[in-house]
Amino acid sequence: MDVLALAYAQRQLIVVQRDEEILAHRRRPDAASRPGQTAVETSDRNSKTNFLPFHLFLTRPAVVLAVAGAAVAVGAAVALKQSSSPGSSTGRVLRLRTAEIAGLQLPLGHPLFDTVYVGHPARPAAYYPLADFHRRAFEHKFSEALRLVTSLGATSIKVSAVQGWGREFSAGLRVGLPAADSVGAKVANQESRNREFLYSAELDGSAEPVIPPDLVWFPHEDAWQEIARQRIKHRLRSFELQVTYKDDFSVTSELAADVSKANFKLGGEFQRQQSTIWAISGTFAH
């Protein structure tokens, strides 16, 4: 199966299981024989896959796809879909064998069997454990913003939390920015009572600004693009760039609860999304 050829909605959630587990599930003779359930229709002659409602999957864990021949790759996809009660979350979990994730980028030491991973919305090959998805996605966006302003020639950087996640959350990020001394932090906090000072850094900077390659958030951020344009075309001297994270990508507490009920693992304690704005301000080299 070429996982990355699937639409994001189809491959957003994956779980890796042992070959024998997947094969055993697919071969269950009673997969569609129990009363009161909607059958998963499979055939050696037809690769079409129909998904079961999530609440049925929870109550009948033996109900799985049985696919043969050319349909095996498609048959690896099993939907987890909640009932249609108001406010309920929905999700899909794509069940994969170890051999089917060769092209994916998972954290060091992964995959762990029966752990659900969530695909990065802008980096197709990158997957994070469901519990850690929001922290890792925000961390990547924040790191890209720092990479952008430093490549454009920043000589000073100050980071503050405007909304959402703040100092406690930032302590867990794997970003190499030092915190300012206590005096500098006090001054920074006095500049705006609505902002929580997080980091500061001084750099040599560069008078030859460039936009780094392989940026994935940048094409979707008009304000970032304008700062880059002004720096390159008009020698912008100072800047303030905002890193916003307001989309939960349907990775919610409800989804985490549903996945746990289905006897899958989250990969840790679930970190729910918060609507967050961090501001990166500073100066560029002359």
Buried (B, 14 or more C-beta within 10 A) or exposed (E): BEBEEBEEEBBBBBBBBEEEBBEEBBEBEEBBEEEEBEEBEBEEEEBEBEBBBBBBBBEBEEBBBBBBEEBBBBBBBBBBBBEEEEEBBBBBBBBBBEEBBEEBEBBEEBBBEBBBBBBBBBBBEBBBBBBBBBBBBBBBBBBBBBBBBBBBBBBBBBBBBBBBBBBEBBEEBEBEBEBBEEEEBEEBEEEEEEBBBBBBBEBEBBEEBEBEEEBBBBEEBEEBBEBBEBBBEEEBEEBEBBBBBEEBBBBBEBBBBBBBBBEBBBBEEBBEBBEBBBBBBBBBBE
